């Protein structure tokens, strides 16, 4: 090879050293830039020239050094692990925030605990038991009942409003997800444009795209792959999100509209079916305006599938948006969401004989309803709290009312027809057992009318009894609670203090109905005894039954335990995310000391190439001057 080729070798050394110095300078200028990935010049040899052969190998000589690519120092496995784990951290953090809000609403840490309202009602009942003839103690009981109801209703409204307020967070996250999708799509186009000639890598644009993928991983579970042309295809919750320079945006729909759409298809799809579906949807989810993320381009398909409870094992507990929606739930929970566990005593007759078949059927139904609870209610921090709290309030209200207005079973021997205030005809069929006011054991009021059946807590839309006459005898038929009709329930949102009792405290039934005018001490004693009895378990998954005071203590304890568990998981995830990010930074981060060392190295390489050219130049000059 000639000396001119040697000059080219030297020139390539100068160029590659300069390129390396430029790359190192670029790294140093971005040492504090968040999301920047350290770049590295990859050098290779140019083509070889064969000058001969021998028995061992070809006799070749090289033509210098060549720039292969400016490569980013990233580890794709750490990137995927980081995006998955930060999504899991967000999933549990968003749930912990909702539980913390629940604790604040109940006021256990602010000195306005609901426990005070329960205790005040209990003390008022004790005072009435001591002096049932005192209008003062009765008034105190009514006032404590008012305070209990108002405080419970206020908590109920705050939680329900908080559920709706979370729509803003959901919309903000959905909007940001769409913005990220649009930005990734725009970057895909730019990267394809710059890298189309296969000459250079658009590394700074790739850094922006990677930062967007890191942020997107916080909101939703993602997977992705890079195509040969440099663009990246993103799947969100196993659905195409960014594909072929196209982004498929996410949107939202209210729970009522979503359920109406599904039920309309079930009922036939016509206008009548749509109207029926809307009423059914409003009944099922309490006319909920809570938003649900959907994919409009995929037929308004829901983004998240909660048919199975998200778990780490299945890798489905990823994404802050998913965690927020899971914690919020799909409706306002109430006591009917918690199936009561049947007991053998309930199916044992007066002779102590257990109806095994009826008990087995009740247990089967309980297990089926428990599965629904564990799948749709218990995973939601807010709905579980609502259901358990409503169960407590319902228990207190039902217990007091049933003692003041005791019922008994009545089997009519003929059909009973009753027309309510709205003109609806109600038929009680012959032979079907119904509950009526037990007139023989019902206490009376102290007022002039001495009317029985005056409850302390009333339903806003449904009166307690329908008065009908059967064979000349007046009976009071109890309007049963219907789980499919929220207006018929003694549930939060439908409870108020009986207006008659508010206006006249003497109507509280504490007098005997035996015509003696004495006070019914048994009624007061029953109230005291019932308050301390075990009325319910906290959930279908527990066996311990609690009294009212014990129940509330266990209830608050479970909220605290749930919050502590979520906080622990979130903090563990935060530590894991930080550890993974540190490992990523050890590879992709810029070290000023290391880059300065490289800068000195490449400067020496540049100087060496320059000296090499000088030597070749002197050799050429010597040859030329000798000719």
C-alpha positions in Angstrom: 0.0 0.0 0.0 1.2 3.5 -0.7 1.8 6.4 1.6 -1.4 8.1 0.3 -3.4 5.3 1.8 -1.5 5.8 5.1 -2.7 9.4 5.0 -6.3 8.2 4.7 -5.7 6.0 7.7 -4.5 8.9 9.7 -7.3 11.1 8.5 -9.9 8.5 9.7 -8.2 8.5 13.1 -8.6 12.2 13.3 -12.2 12.1 12.2 -13.2 9.3 14.6 -11.4 11.0 17.5 -13.2 14.2 16.7 -16.6 12.4 16.6 -15.8 10.7 19.9 -14.9 14.1 21.5 -18.1 15.6 20.2 -20.1 12.7 21.6 -18.3 13.0 25.0 -19.0 16.7 25.0 -22.6 16.1 24.3 -22.7 13.7 27.3 -21.1 16.3 29.5 -23.5 19.1 28.5 -26.4 16.9 29.5 -25.0 15.5 32.7 -27.9 17.1 34.7 -30.6 16.5 32.0 -33.3 14.2 33.4 -34.0 11.3 31.1 -30.9 11.7 29.1 -29.1 8.5 28.1 -25.3 8.3 27.9 -24.2 8.0 24.3 -21.2 6.1 23.1 -19.4 6.1 19.8 -19.0 2.6 18.4 -15.9 2.3 16.1 -15.1 -0.4 13.6 -12.6 -1.0 10.9 -13.1 0.0 7.2 -12.8 -2.5 4.4 -9.6 -4.5 4.0 -7.4 -4.6 0.9 -5.9 -8.0 0.0 -2.3 -7.7 -1.2 -1.5 -11.5 -1.4 -2.0 -14.9 0.1 0.0 -17.3 2.1 -0.6 -20.8 3.5 -2.1 -19.5 6.7 -4.4 -16.6 5.6 -4.9 -13.8 3.2 -2.4 -11.0 3.3 -4.6 -7.9 4.0 -4.1 -4.4 5.0 -6.7 -2.1 6.5 -7.7 1.4 5.4 -8.4 2.8 8.9 -11.2 3.2 11.4 -14.9 3.9 10.7 -17.9 5.1 12.8 -20.4 2.3 13.2 -23.0 4.1 15.2 -23.6 6.5 18.2 -25.2 4.0 20.6 -27.3 4.7 23.7 -26.2 2.9 26.8 -29.5 1.3 27.9 -30.6 -2.0 29.3 -34.0 -2.9 27.8 -34.7 -5.5 30.5 -34.2 -2.9 33.3 -36.4 -0.5 31.3 -39.3 -3.0 31.2 -38.8 -3.9 34.9 -38.8 -0.2 35.9 -42.0 0.5 34.0 -43.8 -2.5 35.3 -42.8 -1.9 39.0 -43.5 1.8 38.9 -46.9 1.0 37.6 -47.4 -1.4 40.5 -46.2 1.2 42.9 -48.8 3.7 41.5 -51.5 1.0 41.7 -51.1 0.6 45.4 -50.3 4.3 46.1 -53.6 5.4 44.5 -55.5 3.0 46.7 -53.7 4.1 49.9 -54.7 7.7 49.1 -58.4 6.7 49.0 -58.1 4.8 52.3 -56.4 7.8 53.9 -59.3 10.0 52.8 -61.7 7.5 54.3 -59.9 7.8 57.7 -60.1 11.6 57.5 -63.8 11.5 56.7 -64.6 9.4 59.8 -62.7 11.9 61.9 -60.9 9.4 64.1 -57.8 11.5 64.1 -59.5 14.9 64.1 -61.4 14.6 67.3 -64.9 14.4 65.6 -65.1 10.6 65.6 -68.4 8.9 64.7 -67.7 6.8 67.8 -69.0 9.7 69.9 -72.4 9.6 68.1 -72.7 5.9 68.9 -71.7 6.4 72.5 -74.2 9.3 72.9 -77.0 7.2 71.6 -76.1 4.3 73.9 -76.1 6.7 76.9 -79.4 8.1 75.9 -80.9 4.6 75.8 -79.6 3.9 79.3 -81.2 7.1 80.6 -84.5 6.2 79.1 -84.3 2.8 80.7 -83.8 4.5 84.1 -86.7 7.0 83.6 -89.0 5.9 80.8 -91.7 8.3 82.0 -89.4 11.3 81.7 -90.0 13.5 78.7 -86.5 14.9 79.2 -84.8 11.5 78.7 -87.1 10.8 75.8 -86.2 14.2 74.2 -82.5 13.4 74.8 -82.9 10.1 73.1 -84.5 11.7 70.1 -81.8 14.4 69.9 -79.1 11.8 70.1 -80.9 9.8 67.3 -81.0 13.0 65.2 -77.3 13.6 65.8 -76.5 9.9 65.0 -78.5 10.0 61.8 -77.2 13.4 60.7 -73.6 12.4 61.3 -74.0 9.1 59.5 -75.7 10.8 56.6 -73.0 13.4 56.4 -70.3 10.8 56.3 -72.3 8.9 53.6 -72.6 12.1 51.5 -69.0 12.9 51.9 -67.9 9.5 50.7 -70.4 9.5 47.9 -69.2 12.9 46.8 -65.6 11.8 47.1 -66.4 9.0 44.7 -67.8 11.4 42.2 -64.9 13.9 42.7 -62.5 11.2 41.7 -63.9 11.7 38.2 -61.6 14.7 37.9 -58.5 12.6 38.7 -59.7 9.9 36.3 -60.3 12.4 33.5 -56.9 14.0 34.1 -55.1 10.7 33.9 -57.0 9.6 30.8 -56.2 13.0 29.2 -52.5 12.6 30.1 -52.4 9.1 28.7 -53.8 10.4 25.4 -51.3 13.2 25.4 -48.5 10.8 25.9 -49.8 8.6 23.1 -49.9 11.6 20.7 -46.4 12.6 21.7 -45.1 9.1 21.2 -46.8 9.0 17.8 -45.2 12.3 16.8 -41.8 11.1 18.0 -42.2 7.9 16.0 -42.6 9.9 12.8 -39.6 12.0 13.6 -37.4 9.1 14.5 -38.4 7.2 11.3 -37.6 10.3 9.3 -34.1 10.8 10.8 -33.2 7.1 10.8 -34.7 6.2 7.5 -31.4 6.5 5.7 -29.7 4.2 8.2 -26.9 6.8 8.7 -27.5 8.0 12.3 -29.6 7.3 15.3 -32.1 10.0 16.6 -30.9 9.4 20.2 -32.2 12.6 21.8 -35.6 11.9 20.3 -35.4 8.4 21.7 -34.6 9.8 25.1 -37.9 11.8 25.0 -39.8 8.7 23.9 -38.3 6.6 26.7 -39.2 9.3 29.2 -42.8 9.2 28.0 -42.9 5.4 28.2 -41.7 5.7 31.8 -44.5 8.1 32.6 -47.1 6.1 30.7 -46.1 3.0 32.8 -47.2 4.8 35.9 -50.7 5.2 34.7 -51.4 1.9 32.9 -49.9 -1.5 32.2 -48.0 -1.4 28.9 -46.0 -3.6 26.6 -44.1 -2.5 23.5 -41.8 -3.5 20.7 -39.5 -1.6 18.4 -39.9 -2.0 14.7 -37.0 -2.1 12.2 -37.7 1.5 11.1 -37.3 2.8 14.6 -40.9 3.4 15.5 -42.3 1.7 18.7 -45.6 0.0 19.0 -47.3 0.3 22.4 -50.0 -2.0 23.8 -52.0 -0.6 26.8 -53.9 -3.3 28.9 -53.2 -5.8 26.0 -54.9 -3.4 23.5 -53.1 -1.6 20.6 -52.5 2.0 21.7 -49.9 3.3 19.3 -49.5 1.3 16.1 -48.0 2.4 12.7 -47.9 6.1 13.4 -51.5 5.9 14.7 -52.7 6.5 18.2 -56.1 5.0 19.4 -57.3 7.4 22.2 -58.9 6.5 25.4 -62.2 8.0 26.6 -64.7 7.8 29.4 -68.3 6.9 29.9 -70.5 7.1 33.0 -71.3 3.8 34.8 -75.0 4.3 34.1 -74.5 4.8 30.4 -72.1 1.9 30.2 -74.5 -0.5 32.0 -77.5 0.8 30.0 -75.6 0.0 26.8 -74.9 -3.6 27.9 -78.5 -4.1 29.2 -80.0 -2.7 26.1 -78.4 -5.4 24.0 -79.6 -8.0 26.5 -83.2 -6.7 26.4 -83.4 -6.6 22.6 -81.9 -3.3 21.5 -85.1 -1.3 20.6 -86.3 1.9 22.2 -88.4 0.1 24.8 -85.5 -2.1 25.7 -83.3 1.0 26.1 -85.7 2.7 28.5 -86.0 -0.5 30.5 -82.2 -0.9 30.5 -81.7 2.6 31.7 -84.1 2.2 34.7 -82.4 -1.1 35.6 -78.9 0.4 35.3 -79.9 3.3 37.6 -81.3 0.8 40.1 -78.2 -1.4 40.0 -75.6 1.3 40.4 -77.6 4.0 42.2 -77.8 6.3 39.2 -74.0 6.5 39.4 -72.2 9.2 37.4 -68.9 7.7 38.1 -66.7 7.6 35.0 -65.3 4.4 33.5 -62.4 4.5 30.9 -63.2 3.0 27.6 -61.7 2.4 24.1 -64.1 4.1 21.6 -62.3 2.6 18.6 -62.9 -0.9 20.0 -66.7 -0.5 20.4 -66.6 1.4 23.7 -64.9 -1.6 25.3 -63.9 -1.1 29.0 -60.2 -0.5 29.4 -60.0 -2.6 32.6 -61.4 -6.0 33.2 -62.2 -6.6 36.9 -63.7 -10.1 36.4 -60.8 -11.3 38.4 -59.3 -9.5 41.3 -55.9 -7.9 40.3 -53.0 -9.8 41.8 -49.2 -9.6 41.6 -49.0 -13.3 40.6 -51.1 -12.7 37.5 -49.2 -9.3 37.0 -52.5 -7.5 36.8 -51.9 -5.1 39.7 -50.2 -2.5 37.5 -51.2 1.1 36.8 -52.3 4.1 38.9 -55.5 4.6 36.9 -56.5 1.0 37.5 -55.8 1.2 41.2 -57.8 4.4 41.5 -60.9 2.9 39.7 -60.6 -0.3 41.8 -60.5 1.6 45.0 -63.4 3.9 44.0 -65.6 1.0 42.9 -68.5 1.1 40.5 -71.4 2.2 42.7 -72.3 3.4 46.2 -72.2 0.4 48.5 -74.8 -0.5 51.1 -75.5 -3.2 53.7 -77.2 -5.4 51.0 -73.8 -6.0 49.5 -72.8 -8.0 52.5 -74.5 -11.3 52.7 -75.5 -12.3 56.2 -74.1 -15.6 57.4 -76.9 -18.0 58.3 -76.8 -19.6 61.7 -78.3 -22.9 62.8 -80.4 -21.2 65.4 -82.3 -19.4 62.6 -83.4 -22.8 61.2 -84.1 -24.6 64.5 -87.7 -24.9 65.6 -89.2 -24.6 69.1 -88.4 -28.3 69.8 -84.7 -27.8 68.9 -84.9 -29.7 65.6 -82.7 -28.3 62.8 -84.2 -28.0 59.3 -81.0 -29.3 57.6 -82.3 -28.9 54.1 -83.3 -25.3 54.5 -80.0 -24.5 56.4 -78.0 -26.2 53.6 -79.8 -24.1 50.9 -79.2 -20.9 53.0 -75.5 -21.7 53.2 -75.2 -22.4 49.5 -76.8 -19.0 48.7 -74.5 -17.4 51.3 -71.4 -18.9 49.6 -72.6 -17.7 46.2 -73.2 -14.2 47.4 -69.9 -14.2 49.2 -68.1 -14.9 46.0 -69.8 -11.8 44.4 -68.8 -9.8 47.5 -65.2 -10.9 47.3 -65.0 -10.2 43.6 -66.7 -6.9 43.3 -67.1 -5.2 46.7 -64.2 -6.2 49.0 -61.4 -5.2 46.6 -62.8 -1.7 46.5 -61.7 0.3 49.5 -64.5 2.7 49.2 -67.4 0.3 48.5 -66.3 -2.0 51.2 -66.2 0.8 53.7 -69.6 2.1 52.6 -71.2 -1.4 52.8 -69.7 -2.1 56.3 -70.7 1.3 57.7 -74.2 1.0 56.3 -74.5 -2.4 57.9 -73.8 -0.8 61.3 -76.3 2.0 60.8 -78.9 -0.4 59.5 -78.3 -2.7 62.4 -78.8 0.1 64.9 -81.9 1.4 63.2 -83.5 -2.0 62.6 -82.8 -3.2 66.2 -84.4 -0.1 67.8 -87.4 0.0 65.5 -88.1 -3.7 65.8 -88.2 -3.4 69.6 -90.4 -0.3 69.6 -92.6 -1.8 66.9 -92.4 -5.6 67.2 -93.7 -7.8 64.3 -95.0 -11.3 64.1 -95.7 -13.7 61.3 -99.3 -13.8 60.0 -100.7 -16.2 57.3 -103.9 -14.8 55.7 -106.5 -17.3 54.7 -107.7 -15.0 51.9 -106.2 -12.5 49.5 -105.6 -9.1 50.9 -105.8 -6.2 48.5 -104.4 -2.8 49.4 -104.2 0.4 47.5 -101.3 2.7 48.5 -101.1 6.5 48.4 -100.0 6.5 44.8 -102.9 4.4 43.7 -100.8 1.2 43.2 -102.7 -2.0 44.0 -100.8 -4.3 46.4 -102.0 -7.9 46.8 -101.0 -10.2 49.7 -101.8 -13.7 48.6 -103.6 -16.2 50.8 -101.3 -18.7 52.4 -98.2 -16.6 52.0 -96.7 -15.6 55.3 -96.4 -11.8 56.0 -95.2 -9.8 58.9 -97.6 -7.6 60.8 -97.4 -5.4 63.9 -97.7 -7.6 67.0 -100.5 -5.6 68.7 -100.5 -7.8 71.8 -96.8 -7.1 72.7 -96.3 -3.7 71.0 -95.7 -0.8 73.5 -97.8 2.3 73.3 -97.1 6.0 73.2 -97.6 8.3 76.1 -99.7 10.7 74.0 -103.5 10.9 74.1 -104.0 8.6 71.2 -101.7 5.9 72.7 -101.0 4.7 69.2 -98.7 1.6 68.7 -96.3 1.1 65.8 -94.5 4.4 66.1 -90.9 3.8 65.0 -88.0 6.1 65.9 -86.3 5.9 62.5 -88.3 6.1 59.3 -87.8 5.5 55.6 -88.2 8.7 53.5 -90.3 7.1 50.8 -91.9 4.1 52.4 -94.1 4.0 55.5 -93.5 1.2 58.0 -97.0 -0.3 57.9 -100.0 -0.5 55.6 -103.2 -0.5 57.7 -105.8 -2.9 56.2 -109.0 -4.4 57.5 -109.5 -8.2 57.4 -112.8 -9.7 58.5 -113.6 -6.5 60.5 -110.2 -6.6 62.2 -107.6 -3.9 61.5 -104.1 -5.2 61.0 -100.8 -3.4 60.3 -98.9 -5.1 57.5 -95.1 -4.4 57.6 -93.6 -3.1 54.3 -90.6 -5.4 53.9 -87.2 -4.3 52.8 -86.7 -5.2 49.1 -83.0 -5.5 48.2 -83.9 -4.6 44.6 -85.6 -1.3 45.7 -83.3 1.1 47.4 -86.3 3.3 48.6 -87.6 0.4 50.7 -84.4 -0.1 52.6 -83.4 1.3 56.0 -80.2 2.4 54.4 -78.1 5.6 54.5 -79.7 8.2 52.2 -83.2 6.8 52.9 -83.3 7.2 56.7 -84.7 10.0 58.7 -86.1 10.5 62.2 -89.9 9.9 62.4 -91.5 13.3 62.0 -94.3 12.4 64.5 -91.7 11.7 67.2 -89.8 14.9 66.4 -93.0 16.9 66.9 -94.2 15.0 70.0 -91.6 13.0 72.1 -94.4 11.4 74.1 -95.3 9.3 71.0 -92.3 7.2 71.6 -93.8 3.8 72.6 -92.7 3.0 76.1 -96.0 2.3 77.8 -97.7 -1.1 78.3 -100.7 -1.9 76.2 -102.5 -3.7 78.9 -104.6 -0.7 79.9 -102.8 -0.1 83.2 -101.0 3.0 82.1 -97.7 1.7 83.4 -94.5 2.1 81.5 -93.2 -1.0 79.6 -89.9 -1.6 81.4 -89.4 -4.7 79.2 -89.1 -2.5 76.1 -86.3 -0.4 77.7 -84.5 -3.6 79.0 -84.7 -5.1 75.5 -83.1 -2.1 74.0 -80.2 -2.3 76.5 -79.8 -6.0 76.0 -80.0 -5.7 72.2 -77.3 -3.0 72.2 -74.8 -5.3 73.8 -75.7 -8.4 71.8 -73.7 -9.7 68.8 -75.6 -8.5 65.8 -73.3 -9.1 62.8 -69.9 -10.0 61.4 -67.8 -7.4 59.7 -67.8 -9.2 56.4 -68.8 -12.6 55.0 -65.1 -13.6 55.3 -65.1 -13.4 59.1 -66.8 -15.5 61.8 -66.6 -13.1 64.8 -69.8 -11.4 65.5 -69.8 -8.0 67.2 -72.0 -5.7 69.2 -72.6 -2.2 67.8 -69.7 -0.6 69.7 -67.4 -3.5 69.0 -68.3 -3.5 65.4 -67.4 0.1 64.9 -64.0 -0.5 66.6 -63.3 -3.5 64.4 -64.5 -1.5 61.4 -62.1 1.4 62.0 -59.4 -1.1 62.7 -59.9 -2.8 59.4 -59.7 0.5 57.5 -56.4 1.2 59.3 -55.1 -2.3 58.6 -56.1 -2.0 54.9 -54.3 1.4 54.7 -51.2 0.1 56.5 -51.0 -2.9 54.2 -51.4 -0.7 51.1 -48.8 1.8 52.4 -46.3 -1.0 53.2 -46.7 -2.5 49.7 -46.4 0.9 48.1 -43.3 1.8 50.1 -41.7 -1.6 49.2 -42.5 -1.0 45.6 -41.0 2.5 45.9 -37.8 1.0 47.2 -37.7 -1.6 44.4 -38.4 1.1 41.8 -35.5 3.2 43.2 -33.2 0.2 43.1 -34.0 -0.6 39.5 -33.7 3.1 38.6 -30.3 3.2 40.2 -29.2 0.2 38.2 -30.5 1.9 35.1 -28.6 5.1 35.9 -25.4 3.1 36.5 -25.7 2.1 32.9 -27.4 5.0 31.2 -26.5 7.9 33.5 -23.7 10.3 32.7 -20.7 10.4 35.0 -18.7 13.6 34.7 -15.5 12.0 35.9 -15.8 9.1 33.5 -16.6 11.4 30.6 -13.7 13.7 31.4 -11.4 10.7 31.4 -12.8 9.7 28.0 -12.3 13.2 26.8 -8.7 13.1 27.7 -8.4 9.7 26.1 -9.9 10.9 22.8 -7.8 14.0 22.8 -4.7 11.8 23.1 -6.0 9.7 20.3 -6.5 12.8 18.2 -3.0 14.0 18.9 -1.6 10.5 18.0 -3.5 10.5 14.7 -2.1 14.0 14.0 1.4 12.9 14.7 1.0 9.9 12.5 -0.1 12.1 9.6 2.9 14.4 10.3 5.2 11.3 10.0 3.6 10.2 6.7 3.8 13.8 5.5 7.5 13.9 6.3 8.1 10.6 4.5 6.3 11.9 1.4 8.3 15.1 1.5 11.5 13.1 1.8 10.6 11.0 -1.2 9.5 14.0 -3.3 12.6 16.0 -2.6 14.8 13.0 -3.4 13.3 12.5 -6.9 
